[in-house]
Amino acid sequence: MAINYEVRLYTPDGQFVATMKSLIDAEGSGLEYVLRSDGGIGALKLTVPTGELDEYLNWQNVDYKIGVWRSINGAPYYLDNDAMFFIRAFEYYPTHTTVTAYHALELFTRRLNAYRKETFNNFGPQQLSWGGRAVESESFRVTYAGNLMKGIVRQNYSYEYAAADRFGLFDTAQRWNKKLSGKAVGSGINQSSWNVNLQLPNLDLSYYIDIEPDKNDGIDTAGIDCNGGVVYKLLQQLQSLSLQGDEEDNRQPVYMTFDLKAINERKFIFRTFQNVYGKDKGNGRFIFSVYRGNLAEPSMVIDRAEESTVMYSMDKDENIKAAINRRRMNDSPFNLREAISQPQIKEAYYTNPKSVGNVTSVQLLRNDAFLELRKRTARVKIEGKAVTTPDSIRGIHWDVGDIVTVEFRGFRENFRIVAVQVNIENGMVTEDVQWEQVDLFGFGGDMRDEISY
C-alpha cells in the first residue's frame, strides 16, 4: 500500500512551472493543507529549504497556484479533491521559505456584489443572472438557494448572462453610481453622485470560472438582499438560510453547501451540493472506529450548555407557538430551559407607482418554535486521526464530504466528513478529520430528541 504525493506550482493563468515531489519528503521541508466540504475556505502551507524554488516563491508572484496530487498504489496522480490554492503570504528565513495559500473559494471574498440599474420596474441585471421572482426591491431576490448562489457568481465573474454588456455590469460607473443602502433606486435617497469609471481590469473572469447549470437545489423561497455585500458572505448567508428552513412557506431545512473545483490547471467550476457533498456511506456501510483500526486519538464532546427544552415563538399570523423537548427536559429536575425565538424580519424598500417616495414593507420571514428548538439541542462533536489501513484509504474507501458511520465509546451515528487536514513532514503523513452530525438537529439514532408542540 503506497500513497505518494506531488506538489505542483502554476502561474495564475495555470501554466505549469515546477514540481515538488521530492521536496515534501526532504528534511527541512513540509506540507500542510486543509480540504473542506462545508463551504469553508481551506488553507495550504508549504515549507522548502532556502535555495529551492526561490525564483518562483517570490513575493511578487502573488496568486501563483499550488495543487496537491496523489497517487494510490501506483495509479495515475490526481488532483486531491480538485482543489487549487492561491499563494497570498510569504515568509523568508535563513534556512527555509514558507508560503501560505488559500483555497480557490477565497476568490469570492474579493468582490462586492454592487451592480444596480435604475429601472423602476424591478428588471435589473440580476434578472439575467438568475431566474428569481420579482419582489419589492430589485436587489432582493427569491428563488432556490442554489440558483441564487449561481446567479450571484454569474453577475460578478462572467459576461455569460449579460450579452454585449447591455446593463454595464462591468462598467465601474454603473457599479457605483447608485447607492448601496438597499433602498429603492430612483427614490432620490442616499444616492451617490459619483459616476467616475475607474476602468478596473479583469472584472470578467469567465475565462477562468465556469458555473454549473441551475439545479433548483437548496431551500425554495430563499430570499436575500444581494446589494453591496461581499460575494462569499452572500453565499454563506444563503447556505445558512437553507439550513434554517422557512416557516412562512412551510419549507423544511435542506443541507446545502458549495465549492469552486478545478476542472484543469487553468479553469474552475462553481458547484452547489444538496444533502451530501461526496458519497453516502452511512448506516454502517463504512465505519470509523478504534476497534477497526482506522481511528486514532478520538475525542467526543457533548455540549449542553446552550441547550433549550421549551421554545416559544410567534408565527406570521401572530399566533403563539410552543415546542417542547420532553425527553431531554426529563433528564434532570432542573432541565426545564425556556427560550423565546425572535422573528426574522425583512424590510423591503421600493418605489410605489401610485405615490411619491419610497414605501417600507415589513414582513415576518421565518419564526417557527419547532425548527428553532431543534437548533438548540445538545450537539455532538467528534474529532480524531484517520489511520490508513488496506480497507480504509482516503480516495478509495472514503473522502472529504462523505457521510460515514463513527463508533466511539458506545456511541454510533452517521457523520459528515466536513474537513480533512493533511500533514506531510519528513516522509510521515497524518490525516486529521472533523466530523459533523448528519442529523443537524438532535442526537439522531439512539439518542434522538422527541420534540412536539
N, C-alpha and C positions, 0 to 999 in steps of 0.2 A: 504494500500500500504506500504509494508515493504521491505527495501533493507538492507541486512546485509552483513558485511564484515568480512573476516577472513584472517589473515596473517599467512602463513606457512613458516617455515625455514627448509632448506635442506642442507646437505653436498654437496660439489662439485659433488659427484657421484650420487646425487639425493636421498640419504637416509633421510627420514623424521626425524627431531629432536625435533620440538616444534611447537605449535600452539599459536597464539597471538590474539585470538578472543576478549577477554575482555580488553586487554591492550590498544587497539587502541581507546577505548571509555573511558578509565580511565583518571582522572585528572593528568596532567603532562606528558601525552604521546601524540603522534601524528603521522600521516602518511600522506605523500605527494608523489604522483608519477605521471609520465607523460607517456601517451601512444601515439605513433606516427604511422602514416601510410605512411609517405613520405621518409622512409629510414633513418630518423634521429635516433639518439641514445637517448632514454628516460632515465630518472633517477628516483630513489626512495630514499626517506629519511624517516627513521623510528626513532622515539624517544621513549624510555621507561624509567621508573623510575630506579634509581640505585638499584641494588639487584635483578632485574628481568632479567633473561636470561643472567646474567654475564658470566656463564660458556660457553655460545655459542657465545656471541658477544665479543669474544677475538680477539685482533688484529692479532693473528697468524692464525685465521680461515678465511683467505682471500679466496674469491670466494665461500664462503657459499652463497646459493641461497635463494632469497625471492620471493614468489609468493603470489599475492593478489587474494583471492577467493571471489566471490559474490553469494548471494542467493536472488532471486527476488520473493517476495510474497510466501515464503515457499518452492520454488522449490529447487532441489539439488544445492549445491555450484558448481560453475565452475570457472576455471582459467581465470581471466579477460584478454581478448584479447590474450590468450595463451602466456602471457608474463612472463618471468623469469628475475630477476635482480641479478647480481653478486656483492657481497659486496666488496668494494675496499677502503673505508675510515672509520675511527673510531674516534669518538670524545667522550672524557670522562670528566664529570663534577661531582661536589659533589652530585648533586640531580638527574642526569639523564645521559643516554648514547644515543648518536645519531650515526647511521651508514648510509652511503651513498652507494647505489648500482646502477649499470648501466645495461641497457637492454642487453640481450644476443648478440645483434649486435656488442657490444663492443669487443667481441672475435675476430672479423675480423680486429681490429686495432692492434692486437698483432703479426701479421705475415707479413713478407716481401715475395713478390712473386719473388723469386730469383732462380728459377730452370732453369738451362740451360744444354744442352748436345751438345757436339761438333760432329755434324753430316754432315755438309757441304751440306745437301740436303733438308733443311727445314723440316726434320722429327725429331722432338724432343718430349719431354714428353708432351708438350702442346697438341699434336695431339691425344693423348689418352684421354685427359681430355675434349676436345670439338671438334666438327666437323668443325673447322674453315678451310677456304680455304687457300691454300698456297699463300703466298705473298713474298715480297723481304726478309724480316727478319723473322727468325723463332720465334722471340718474339713478332712480330706484327701480330695479328690475325684479321680476318674479317669474321663476321657472324652476326646472330641476337644478339641484345644486351643481351637479357635474357639468351641465350645459352652461351654467353661469360661469363656472371656473374657466371653461374653454373660451367663452366669449371675452372675458377679461384679458386672457392671454393673447387672443387674436388681435384685439384692438390696440394692444400695447406693443406687440412684437412683429406683426405681419401685415402686409398690404392685402392679404388674400381676400378679405371681405370689404375692402374699400377700393373698388375698381377706379382707376385713374385718380385716386386720392380726392374723390368728389367732395368729401367733407373736410379736407385739410387736416386729416388726423395727424400727419407728421409735419405739420407747419407749426412752429413754436408759437406764432401769434395766435393760431386757433386754439392751442392748448391753454393759453394763459389769459386771453382777453375776456374770459368770463370768470366769475367768482367761484371759489371753492367751498362755499359755505353749505351747499346742498339746497339753498333756497331757489326759488323759481328764476329761470332765465327770463329776461325781459321785464322783470318787476322793478328794475332800477335800484335794487337794494344790494349793497355790498359788491357791486361790480367794479372791476379794475379797468382803468383807462389805458393800461399798458398794452400796447399792441405790437411790440418790437419782436421781429422774427430773429431768434438767435442763430438760426441755421445750424442746429445741433446735428452732428453726424451720427450715422449708424443707428438711427431710430428704427429702421426696418431690419429685423433680424430673421426674416423668413428664409434666407439662405442657410441659416443655422438651426432654426426651430420649426418643426412640423407640429401639427395638432391633430390628434385622432378625431374622427367624426363624433358628433354628439350621440350619446347612448341613453339619454333620459335616465341617468343614474343619480343616486343620492335622493334625498327627500324632495318631493314635489312642493311647489309653493314656497321655495326658499326665496327670501327677499332680502336685499341688502342695498344700501346706498353706496354706489361704487365711486362716487365723485371725490377725487382728491386723495384717496388712500394709497398706501404702498401696496403694490400688486400682491406680494407674498402674504401680507396681513389680510387682504381681502379673501384670498384662497383659504387661509386658516379660519376666518370667520364663517365662510360657507361650510367648511368641514364641520365646525362646531355646531352650526345650525342643523345640519343633517343628523348629528349625534343627539341633539336635544329633542327632536320631534316637533310637531306643530299641533297644539290642541285646537287651534282655531279651525283647521280643516281636517281634524281627526287623523293626522299623519303620525305613524309610529316612527321612532328613531331608526335611522339607517346608518350602518357603519360606512364611512366614506374616507378615502384617502387619495393621494395624488403623487405623481413623480415626474421627473424630467429625465428620461432614459436616453442613453447614447444609441443611435442607430448605427453609426460608424464613427471614425475618428473625428469627423467634422460636424455631423448633424445630430440633433436631438429630436425626440418626440415627447410632447406633453400628453400624459395619460391620466385618467381617473380610474379608481377601483371601488367597486361596491361589494360589501360583505367580506371579501377576502382579497388580499394583495397577491399572495402566492397560491399555494395549493392547500386544500382542506384535508389534513391527515389526522384530524382529531378523533375522539371516541375510540382511542386505543389503536388506531392504525399506525401511528408512530409515537413512541413513548420515550421521554427523558426521565431517567431515574438513576439513583446511586446504585441500586441493585443491578441494573442492566449495564452499568459501567460507562455510560455516556454522559453522566452528570457529576461534576465535582464542585466542592466548596459551595453548596447551595445555601441560600438563606430565604426565609419566608417571613414577611411582615404582614400582620393583620391589624390594621389601624382603625379603631372605633372611636377615636377622639372627636371626629366631626359627624358622627352618626346621628340621624334623626329617626324617630319611630312613629311620629304623627306629623303630618304636613297639612296645613290649611292653605287654601287658595280661593281666589275669586275668578270665575271664568268670564268669558266675553259678554255674557248676559247678566253679569253681576250677581250670579248665584254663588253662595259659599260652598266650597267642597272641602272634604277632609279625607285623607288617605292614611291608613293605619297599617303598620308592620307588626302584627300581633305576635308573630313567632319571636322576633328579636326583642320586642318590648317585654316579653315574659322571661328573658334571660336573667333579669335581675329585678328586684322590687323597686329599684331606683332608675330603671331604664326607660321610663316614660320621658322621652326627649322631644319636645314640641318645637315646631318651626313654622314660619309663615313664608310662603313663596311670593316674592314680589313680581308683579306682572312686567313683562317686557313691552314697552310702548314704542310705537313708530309714530313720529311726527313728520308728515309729508307737507312740503310747501309747494304750491303750484299756482298758476295763473288761472283765475276763474273768468271764462269768456263773457259772463254776464255781469261782471262787476269790475271795479278798478282796484288794482293792487293784488297782493297775494293772499291766499287763503290757507289756513292751517288745518290739516286733517289729522286727528289723533285717533289711533286705533290700537286695541289690545291685540298683540300678535300671538302670544302664547303664554299660558299660565295654567298648568294642569297639576293638581296635587299629586296624582298618581305618578306622573312622569318625574316630577321634582323629587318625590320621596325616593324613587328608585336611584336617583343620583346621590342620595345621602346615606346609602347603606355602607356597611363596612367594606373596605377594599382589601383584596389580597394581592400582594406583590411578591414575585419570586425572581431571584437573580442567581446566577451560577456560571460555571465554566462548562462549555460543551467539550467533551472528550471524544476525539476521533477514534472510532473503532471500525472494524470491517463492515459492520451493519449500521454505522452512524457517521456518515461522511456528508459534510455540507456540500451542496451542489448535486448530490445524488439522492440521499435519503431525506434530507431536509434543507431548508434555506430560509433566508430572511423573508418575513411576510407570511410564512406558512402557519396554519393552525395545527398544533400538536397537543398531545396529552402529557402532562407533567405529574409525576408521582413524588411525594415527599412527606415523610412523617405521617402517613395515613391519609394525606390529602391527595386527591386525584381529580383533576379538572382539565378542561381544554383551555389553552392559552394561545395568543398570537405571539409570534416572534417579531417584536417591534424594532429591535436593534441588535446588531452583532458588531462587536469591537474586535478587530483582528490586530494582534501584536506579533511582529517578527523581529527577533533580536538574537544575534549570534546563532542563527540557524534554528532557533526554537520558535514554534508557532503556538499561540494560545488564542482561543475564541471565547470572549465573554458575551453572554446572551442576556437580553432583557425580555421577559415575558409579560404580557398584559392579558387580563381576563377576556375571553371571548364574550361571555355574558357581562356586558359593561355595567349592568345594574344588578347587584346582589351577588351571592356566592356561586350561583349556578347549581349543578348537580346535587351532591349530598347535603349541602348547606343552603339550599335555595330559600330565598326570602318569600314569605307569603304576605303579599300586600293587597289590601282590599279597601273599598270605600266604607 
